């Protein structure tokens, strides 16, 4: 039997059960402190074990690191045996992701982009795959939201927000790298098509676009072929 002379917490009204607000505030402060801790990875240097237009696997001391990359980085390390990639580490509830960049400047631009509300890692990478860092800098400086929204998955409102929030913040990224010249071939077509499909584009539309570009520019390098296709799809 229950002793009615004693109060049992199980039978207290819901509103009388007080929440420890101090404990909640303490937990929030701990979470904020964790989010401000130094980034785990600054860069990874090692053998290029695998490379594709959207990712690279770097073998460092026997450990293979899978890094998401942009076309800008792909073009820089495509033919390299070893590479040093500047890293941005993202932790989500469902995944832990590494993004790699051939230059520190590209990584800083990536960080500026994902700092804009509504711009995630994949969107920022798509921007840097559609336009070079130098081109992105020029688009933001010119306030050309219409050109920026040509990036797949980026609407006009988000493009405008990027320009508003990053105007005056974009660092001097220096001159765009020389992409070099290569002979167009079926291998280039296949590689470009595979990259576009990995980015979510329909095969038929991608094929038509690539053939049109190759018809006008038969000697275009594969990374530039992909970049131009992204601008037109």
TILOBA-202382 format. One line per 10 residues: number of its first residue (from 1); their letters; for each residue x, y negated, z negated of N, C-alpha, C. Coordinates in Angstrom, 1 decimal. Atoms other than C-alpha are relative to their C-alpha. Layout:
<nodes>
NUM> A> X,Y,Z,X,Y,Z,X,Y,Z; ...
</nodes>
This chain:
<nodes>
1> XXXXXXXXXX> 0.8,1.2,0.0,0.0,0.0,0.0,0.9,-1.2,0.0; -0.7,1.3,-0.1,1.0,-3.6,0.6,-0.2,-0.8,-1.2; 0.1,0.9,1.2,1.7,-5.8,-2.4,-0.5,-1.3,0.5; 0.5,1.3,-0.5,-0.6,-8.8,-1.7,0.6,-1.1,-0.8; -0.6,1.1,0.8,1.3,-10.8,-4.3,1.3,-0.4,0.6; -1.3,0.3,-0.6,4.4,-10.8,-2.1,-0.3,-0.3,1.5; 0.1,0.4,-1.4,4.7,-12.5,1.3,0.9,0.9,0.9; -0.8,-0.8,-0.9,5.8,-10.2,4.1,0.1,-0.7,1.3; -0.3,0.8,-1.2,7.4,-11.9,7.1,-0.7,0.6,1.2; 0.7,-0.6,-1.1,5.7,-9.4,9.4,-1.4,-0.5,0.2
11> XXXXXXXXXX> 1.4,0.4,0.0,2.3,-10.9,8.5,-0.1,-1.5,0.0; 0.0,1.5,0.0,3.3,-14.6,8.7,-0.6,-0.4,1.4; 0.5,0.5,-1.3,1.4,-16.6,11.4,1.2,-0.4,0.9; -1.0,0.2,-1.0,3.4,-17.1,14.6,0.7,-1.4,-0.2; -0.5,1.4,0.1,3.7,-20.9,14.1,0.9,-0.2,-1.2; -0.8,0.3,1.2,5.3,-20.5,10.7,1.3,0.7,0.1; -1.3,-0.6,-0.1,8.2,-18.4,12.0,0.9,-1.0,0.7; -0.8,1.1,-0.5,10.8,-21.1,12.5,1.2,0.6,0.8; -1.2,-0.4,-0.8,13.5,-20.9,15.2,1.2,-0.7,-0.5; -1.2,0.6,0.5,17.0,-21.5,14.2,0.6,-0.9,1.1
21> XXXXXXXXXX> -0.4,0.9,-1.0,17.7,-24.5,16.3,1.5,-0.3,0.0; -1.4,0.2,0.1,21.2,-24.9,15.0,0.8,1.2,0.8; -0.7,-1.1,-0.7,22.1,-21.4,16.3,-0.2,-0.1,1.5; 0.3,0.2,-1.4,20.5,-22.2,19.7,1.0,-1.0,0.6; -1.0,1.1,-0.5,22.6,-25.4,20.0,1.4,0.5,0.0; -1.3,-0.6,0.0,25.7,-23.5,19.0,0.3,0.9,1.2; -0.1,-0.9,-1.2,25.1,-20.9,21.7,0.2,-0.8,1.2; -0.1,0.8,-1.2,24.6,-23.6,24.3,1.4,-0.7,0.1; -1.3,0.6,0.0,27.8,-25.3,23.2,1.1,1.0,0.5; -1.0,-1.0,-0.4,29.7,-22.0,23.6,-0.1,0.3,1.5
31> XXXXXXXXXX> 0.1,-0.2,-1.5,28.3,-21.5,27.1,0.6,-1.1,0.7; -0.6,1.2,-0.7,29.4,-25.0,28.1,1.5,0.1,-0.1; -1.4,-0.1,0.2,32.8,-24.4,26.6,0.6,1.0,1.0; -0.5,-1.0,-0.9,33.2,-21.2,28.6,0.0,-0.5,1.5; 0.1,0.5,-1.4,32.1,-22.9,31.9,1.1,-1.0,0.3; -1.0,1.0,-0.2,34.8,-25.5,31.3,1.4,0.6,-0.1; -1.3,-0.6,0.1,37.6,-23.0,30.9,0.8,0.0,1.3; -0.8,0.0,-1.2,40.5,-22.9,33.4,-0.4,1.1,1.0; 0.3,-1.0,-1.0,39.8,-21.1,36.7,1.0,1.2,-0.1; -0.8,-1.2,0.1,41.1,-17.5,36.6,1.1,0.2,1.0
41> XXXXXXXXXX> -1.0,-0.2,-1.1,42.8,-17.4,40.0,0.3,-1.4,0.6; -0.4,1.2,-0.7,44.7,-20.3,41.5,0.3,0.3,1.5; -0.2,-0.5,-1.4,46.0,-18.4,44.6,0.4,1.4,-0.1; -0.4,-1.4,-0.2,46.7,-14.9,45.8,0.9,0.1,1.2; -1.0,-0.2,-1.1,49.8,-14.0,47.8,0.2,1.5,0.2; -0.3,-1.4,-0.2,50.3,-10.7,49.4,-0.1,0.4,1.5; 0.2,-0.6,-1.4,50.0,-8.4,52.5,-1.4,-0.1,0.5; 1.3,0.1,-0.6,47.1,-9.0,54.8,-0.4,1.5,0.4; 0.3,-1.4,-0.2,45.6,-5.5,54.6,-1.1,0.1,1.0; 1.2,0.0,-1.0,42.4,-6.3,56.6,-0.4,-1.5,0.2
51> XXXXXXXXXX> 0.4,1.4,-0.3,41.2,-9.4,58.3,-1.2,0.0,1.0; 1.2,0.1,-0.9,37.9,-10.4,60.0,-0.4,-1.5,-0.1; 0.3,1.4,0.0,36.4,-13.8,60.8,-0.7,-0.5,-1.3; 0.7,0.4,1.2,34.4,-13.8,57.6,0.6,0.5,-1.3; -0.7,-0.5,1.2,36.7,-12.0,55.1,1.4,0.4,0.2; -1.3,-0.6,-0.1,40.2,-10.9,54.3,0.3,0.8,-1.2; -0.4,-0.8,1.1,41.6,-8.2,52.1,1.5,-0.2,-0.2; -1.4,0.3,0.3,44.9,-9.3,50.5,0.5,1.1,-1.0; -0.6,-1.0,0.9,47.1,-6.5,48.9,1.1,-0.7,-0.8; -1.0,0.6,0.9,48.9,-8.1,46.0,0.3,1.0,-1.2
61> XXXXXXXXXX> -0.4,-1.0,1.0,50.9,-5.7,43.8,-0.8,1.2,-0.1; 0.8,-1.2,-0.1,48.9,-2.8,44.9,-1.5,-0.1,-0.3; 1.4,0.3,0.2,45.5,-4.4,44.2,-0.5,-0.7,1.3; 0.6,0.6,-1.2,43.3,-5.2,47.2,-1.1,-1.0,-0.4; 1.0,1.0,0.3,41.4,-8.5,46.8,-0.8,-0.4,1.2; 0.9,0.4,-1.1,38.4,-9.1,49.0,-0.4,-1.4,-0.2; 0.3,1.5,0.0,38.1,-12.8,49.8,-0.9,-0.4,1.1; 0.9,0.6,-1.0,35.3,-14.5,51.7,0.8,-1.2,0.6; -0.7,1.1,-0.6,36.9,-16.9,54.2,-0.8,-0.7,1.1; 0.6,0.8,-1.1,36.0,-19.5,56.8,0.7,0.3,1.3
71> XXXXXXXXXX> -0.7,-0.1,-1.3,36.9,-19.6,60.5,1.3,-0.8,0.0; -1.3,0.8,0.1,39.5,-22.3,59.6,1.1,0.9,-0.6; -1.0,-0.8,0.6,41.3,-19.9,57.3,0.3,1.3,0.9; -0.2,-1.2,-0.9,40.8,-16.9,59.7,1.0,-0.4,1.1; -1.0,0.4,-1.1,42.6,-18.8,62.5,1.4,-0.3,-0.5; -1.3,0.3,0.6,45.4,-19.7,60.1,0.8,1.3,-0.3; -0.7,-1.2,0.4,46.2,-16.1,59.0,-0.3,1.2,0.8; 0.5,-1.1,-0.9,44.7,-14.0,61.8,1.2,1.0,0.4; -1.1,-0.8,-0.5,48.1,-12.8,63.0,1.2,0.1,-1.0; -1.0,-0.1,1.1,50.0,-13.0,59.7,0.1,1.3,-0.6
81> XXXXXXXXXX> -0.2,-1.2,0.7,51.5,-10.0,58.0,-0.2,-0.3,-1.5; 0.2,0.4,1.4,51.5,-11.8,54.6,-0.7,-1.4,0.0; 0.7,1.3,0.1,49.4,-14.8,53.4,-0.1,-0.4,-1.4; 0.2,0.6,1.3,48.9,-17.1,50.5,-1.3,-0.7,0.1; 1.3,0.6,0.0,45.2,-18.0,49.9,-0.3,-0.6,-1.3; 0.5,0.7,1.2,44.0,-20.6,47.5,-1.4,0.5,-0.3; 1.2,-0.8,0.3,41.2,-19.1,45.6,-1.0,-0.9,-0.8; 1.1,0.5,0.9,37.8,-20.3,44.2,-0.8,1.2,-0.4; 0.6,-1.1,0.6,36.2,-17.8,41.9,-1.4,-0.4,-0.5; 1.3,0.3,0.3,32.4,-17.7,41.6,-0.6,1.2,-0.8
91> XXXXXXXXXX> 0.7,-1.0,0.8,30.5,-15.8,38.9,-1.5,-0.2,0.0; 1.5,0.1,0.0,26.8,-15.1,39.4,-0.5,1.2,-0.9; 0.7,-1.1,0.8,24.3,-12.9,37.5,0.2,1.4,0.7; 0.0,-1.3,-0.7,24.5,-10.3,40.3,1.3,0.3,0.7; -1.2,-0.2,-0.8,28.0,-10.7,41.7,1.1,-0.9,-0.5; -1.2,0.8,0.2,31.6,-12.0,41.2,0.7,-0.1,1.3; -0.4,0.2,-1.4,32.9,-13.5,44.4,1.3,-0.8,0.0; -1.2,0.7,-0.3,36.3,-14.7,45.6,0.0,-0.6,1.3; -0.1,0.7,-1.3,36.6,-17.3,48.3,1.5,-0.4,0.2; -1.4,0.3,-0.2,40.0,-17.8,49.9,0.2,-1.0,1.1
101> XXXXXXXXXX> -0.3,1.1,-1.0,41.5,-20.8,51.8,1.4,-0.1,0.3; -1.4,0.1,-0.4,44.6,-21.2,53.8,0.7,-1.2,-0.5; -0.6,1.2,0.6,45.1,-24.7,52.4,-0.8,-0.4,-1.2; 0.7,0.5,1.3,44.4,-26.4,49.1,-1.0,-1.0,0.4; 0.9,1.0,-0.4,42.7,-29.2,51.0,-1.4,0.6,0.4; 1.3,-0.6,-0.4,40.1,-26.9,52.5,-0.8,0.5,-1.3; 0.7,-0.5,1.3,39.4,-25.4,49.0,-0.6,-1.2,-0.7; 0.6,1.2,0.7,38.9,-28.9,47.5,-1.2,-0.5,0.7; 1.2,0.4,-0.8,36.4,-29.7,50.3,-1.1,1.0,-0.3; 1.0,-1.1,0.3,34.6,-26.4,49.6,-0.6,-0.3,-1.4
111> XXXXXXXXXX> 0.5,0.3,1.3,34.4,-27.4,45.9,-0.9,-1.2,0.0; 0.9,1.2,0.0,33.0,-30.8,46.7,-1.3,0.4,0.6; 1.2,-0.3,-0.6,30.4,-29.2,48.9,-0.9,0.8,-0.9; 0.8,-0.8,0.9,29.2,-26.6,46.4,-0.4,-0.8,-1.3; 0.4,0.8,1.1,29.0,-29.4,43.8,-1.3,-0.8,0.3; 1.2,0.7,-0.4,26.1,-30.8,45.8,-1.2,1.0,-0.3; 1.2,-0.8,0.3,22.7,-29.5,44.6,-0.6,0.6,1.3; 0.6,-0.7,-1.1,21.3,-26.9,47.0,1.0,0.5,1.0; -1.1,-0.6,-0.9,24.7,-26.0,48.6,0.7,1.1,-0.8; -0.6,-1.1,0.7,25.9,-22.6,47.6,1.3,0.4,0.8
121> XXXXXXXXXX> -1.3,-0.4,-0.6,29.2,-20.8,48.5,-0.2,0.4,1.5; 0.1,-0.4,-1.4,27.9,-19.2,51.7,-0.3,-1.2,0.9; 0.4,1.2,-0.9,26.4,-22.5,53.0,1.3,-0.8,0.2; -1.2,0.8,-0.1,29.7,-24.3,52.2,1.0,0.7,1.0; -0.8,-0.7,-0.9,31.6,-21.6,54.0,-0.5,-0.1,1.5; 0.5,0.1,-1.3,29.3,-21.8,57.0,0.3,-1.4,0.6; -0.4,1.4,-0.5,29.9,-25.6,57.2,1.4,0.0,0.4; -1.4,0.0,-0.4,33.6,-25.0,57.2,0.4,0.9,1.1; -0.2,-0.9,-1.2,33.2,-22.3,59.9,-0.5,-0.7,1.2; 0.6,0.7,-1.2,31.1,-24.6,62.1,0.9,-1.2,0.4
131> XXXXXXXXXX> -0.9,1.1,-0.2,33.4,-27.6,61.7,1.3,0.1,-0.8; -1.3,0.0,0.7,37.0,-28.0,60.7,-0.1,-1.0,-1.1; 0.0,1.0,1.1,37.8,-29.9,57.4,0.1,-1.4,0.5; -0.1,1.4,-0.5,38.8,-32.9,59.5,-1.3,-0.5,0.6; 1.3,0.3,-0.6,35.5,-32.8,61.4,-1.0,-0.3,-1.1; 0.9,0.2,1.1,33.5,-32.5,58.2,0.3,-1.4,-0.7; -0.4,1.3,0.6,35.4,-35.5,56.8,-0.5,-1.1,0.9; 0.5,1.0,-0.9,34.5,-37.5,59.9,-1.5,-0.1,0.0; 1.4,0.0,0.0,30.9,-36.5,59.8,-0.6,-0.7,-1.2; 0.5,0.7,1.2,30.5,-37.6,56.2,0.3,-1.5,0.0
141> XXXXXXXXXX> -0.4,1.4,-0.1,32.4,-40.8,56.8,-0.9,-0.8,0.9; 0.9,0.7,-0.9,30.1,-41.6,59.7,-1.4,0.1,-0.4; 1.4,-0.1,0.5,27.0,-40.6,57.8,-0.9,0.7,1.0; 0.7,-0.7,-1.1,26.0,-38.3,60.7,-0.7,1.3,-0.5; 0.7,-1.1,0.5,23.4,-36.1,59.0,-0.6,0.9,1.1; 0.6,-0.8,-1.1,21.9,-35.0,62.3,1.0,1.0,0.5; -1.1,-0.9,-0.5,25.2,-33.5,63.4,0.3,1.1,-1.1; -0.3,-1.0,1.1,25.7,-31.8,60.0,-1.1,1.0,-0.1; 1.1,-0.9,0.2,22.3,-30.2,60.0,0.0,1.1,1.1; -0.2,-1.0,-1.0,23.4,-28.2,63.1,0.5,1.3,-0.6
151> XXXXXXXXXX> -0.5,-1.2,0.7,25.0,-25.8,60.6,-1.2,0.9,-0.3; 1.0,-1.0,0.2,22.9,-22.6,60.3,-0.4,0.0,-1.5; 0.5,0.0,1.4,20.7,-22.7,57.2,0.0,-1.3,-0.8; -0.1,1.4,0.6,21.3,-26.4,56.5,-1.1,-0.9,0.5; 1.1,0.9,-0.4,18.2,-28.6,56.6,0.5,-1.5,0.0; -0.3,1.5,-0.1,18.2,-32.4,57.3,0.1,-0.6,-1.4; 0.0,0.6,1.4,17.4,-33.2,53.6,1.3,0.3,-0.7; -1.2,-0.4,0.7,20.4,-31.2,52.3,1.2,-0.7,0.7; -1.1,0.6,-0.7,22.7,-32.6,55.0,0.1,-1.5,-0.4; 0.0,1.4,0.4,21.6,-36.2,54.0,0.6,-0.1,-1.5
161> XXXXXXXXXX> -0.4,0.0,1.4,22.2,-35.3,50.3,1.6,0.2,0.0; -1.5,-0.2,0.0,25.8,-34.0,51.1,0.7,-1.3,0.4; -0.6,1.3,-0.4,26.6,-37.3,52.9,-0.1,-1.0,-1.1; 0.1,1.0,1.1,25.2,-39.5,50.1,0.9,0.3,-1.2; -0.7,-0.3,1.2,26.9,-37.6,47.3,1.5,0.1,0.3; -1.5,-0.1,-0.2,30.3,-37.1,49.0,0.6,-1.1,0.7; -0.5,1.2,-0.6,30.7,-40.4,50.7,1.0,-0.7,-1.0; -1.0,0.6,0.9,33.9,-41.9,49.2,0.7,1.0,-0.9; -0.6,-1.0,0.8,34.8,-38.6,47.5,0.9,0.9,0.8; -0.7,-0.9,-0.8,36.2,-36.7,50.4,1.5,-0.4,0.1
171> XXXXXXXXXX> -1.4,0.4,0.0,40.0,-36.6,50.2,0.5,0.0,1.5; -0.7,0.0,-1.3,42.4,-37.2,53.1,0.4,1.5,0.3; -0.3,-1.4,-0.3,42.5,-33.7,54.7,1.1,0.2,1.0; -1.1,-0.1,-1.0,45.2,-34.5,57.2,-0.5,0.4,1.4; 0.4,-0.3,-1.3,45.3,-33.6,60.8,-0.5,1.5,0.1; 0.5,-1.4,-0.3,43.4,-30.5,62.1,1.1,0.8,0.6; -1.1,-0.8,-0.5,45.7,-27.6,62.7,-0.2,0.4,1.5; 0.0,-0.4,-1.4,46.6,-26.5,66.3,-0.5,1.4,0.1; 0.6,-1.3,-0.1,44.4,-23.6,67.1,0.7,0.9,1.0; -0.7,-0.8,-0.9,46.6,-22.5,69.9,-0.8,0.4,1.2
181> XXXXXXXXXX> 0.7,-0.4,-1.2,45.6,-21.0,73.3,0.2,1.5,0.2; 0.0,-1.5,-0.2,44.7,-17.4,74.1,-0.8,0.3,1.3; 0.7,-0.3,-1.2,43.4,-15.7,77.2,-1.3,0.7,-0.5; 1.3,-0.6,0.3,39.7,-14.9,77.0,-0.1,1.5,0.5; 0.1,-1.4,-0.4,38.9,-11.1,77.2,-1.2,0.6,-0.6; 1.1,-0.7,0.6,36.3,-8.6,76.4,0.2,0.2,-1.5; -0.3,-0.2,1.4,38.0,-8.0,73.1,-0.3,-1.2,-0.8; 0.3,1.3,0.7,37.6,-11.7,72.2,-1.5,-0.1,-0.1; 1.5,0.0,0.0,33.9,-11.5,73.2,-0.5,0.9,-1.0; 0.5,-1.0,1.0,33.4,-8.4,71.1,0.2,-0.5,-1.4
191> XXXXXXXXXX> -0.4,0.5,1.3,35.2,-10.0,68.1,-0.9,-1.1,-0.4; 0.9,1.1,0.2,33.2,-13.2,68.4,-1.4,0.4,-0.3; 1.4,-0.5,0.1,29.9,-11.3,68.8,-0.1,0.6,-1.4; 0.0,-0.7,1.3,30.7,-9.2,65.7,-0.1,-1.0,-1.1; -0.1,1.0,1.1,31.5,-12.3,63.6,-1.4,-0.7,-0.1; 1.3,0.7,0.0,28.2,-14.0,64.7,-1.1,0.9,-0.6; 1.0,-0.9,0.6,26.2,-10.9,63.8,0.2,0.1,-1.5; -0.3,-0.1,1.4,27.9,-10.7,60.4,-0.6,-1.3,-0.7; 0.5,1.2,0.5,26.8,-14.3,59.9,-1.5,-0.1,0.1; 1.4,0.0,0.0,23.2,-13.4,60.6,-0.7,-0.4,1.2
201> XXXXXXXXXX> 0.6,0.4,-1.3,22.7,-14.4,64.2,-0.5,1.3,0.8; 0.5,-1.1,-0.9,20.6,-12.2,66.6,1.0,0.3,1.1; -0.9,-0.4,-1.0,22.7,-10.2,69.0,-0.2,-0.6,1.4; 0.3,0.5,-1.4,20.9,-11.2,72.2,0.3,-1.5,0.1; -0.3,1.4,-0.1,21.1,-14.9,71.4,1.5,-0.3,0.0; -1.4,0.2,0.1,24.7,-14.7,70.4,0.7,0.4,1.3; -0.6,-0.4,-1.3,25.7,-12.8,73.6,-0.2,-1.0,1.1; 0.3,1.0,-1.0,24.0,-15.3,75.8,0.8,-1.3,-0.2; -0.8,1.2,0.3,25.7,-18.2,74.0,1.4,0.2,0.3; -1.4,-0.3,-0.2,29.1,-16.6,74.1,0.4,0.0,1.5
211> XXXXXXXXXX> -0.3,-0.1,-1.4,28.9,-15.8,77.8,0.0,-1.4,0.7; 0.1,1.3,-0.6,27.9,-19.4,78.6,1.3,-0.8,-0.3; -1.2,0.7,0.4,30.9,-20.8,76.7,1.2,0.5,0.8; -1.1,-0.6,-0.7,33.3,-18.3,78.3,0.0,-0.3,1.4; 0.1,0.3,-1.4,32.0,-19.2,81.7,0.7,-1.4,0.3; -0.5,1.4,-0.1,33.0,-22.9,81.1,1.5,0.0,-0.4; -1.4,0.1,0.6,36.2,-22.2,79.1,0.5,1.5,-0.2; -0.4,-1.4,0.0,37.6,-18.8,80.0,1.3,0.3,-0.9; -1.2,-0.2,0.8,40.8,-19.4,78.0,-0.1,-0.4,-1.4; 0.3,0.5,1.3,39.2,-20.5,74.8,0.5,1.1,-1.1
221> XXXXXXXXXX> -0.4,-0.9,1.1,40.7,-18.9,71.6,-1.2,0.5,-0.7; 1.2,-0.7,0.5,38.4,-16.5,69.8,-0.6,-0.8,-1.2; 0.5,0.8,1.2,38.1,-18.7,66.6,-0.7,-1.3,0.5; 0.7,1.2,-0.5,37.2,-21.8,68.7,-1.3,0.5,0.7; 1.2,-0.6,-0.6,34.7,-19.6,70.7,-1.1,0.2,-1.0; 1.0,-0.2,1.1,33.0,-18.7,67.4,-0.5,-1.3,-0.5; 0.3,1.3,0.6,33.1,-22.3,66.2,-1.0,-0.7,1.0; 0.9,0.7,-0.9,31.4,-23.6,69.4,-1.3,0.7,0.1; 1.3,-0.8,0.0,28.8,-20.8,69.4,-0.8,-0.4,-1.2; 0.7,0.4,1.2,27.9,-21.8,65.8,-0.7,-1.3,0.2
231> XXX> 0.6,1.4,-0.2,27.3,-25.4,66.9,-1.2,0.0,0.9; 1.0,0.0,-1.0,25.0,-24.3,69.7,-1.2,0.9,-0.4; 1.1,-0.9,0.3,23.0,-21.5,68.1,-1.0,-0.6,-1.0
</nodes>
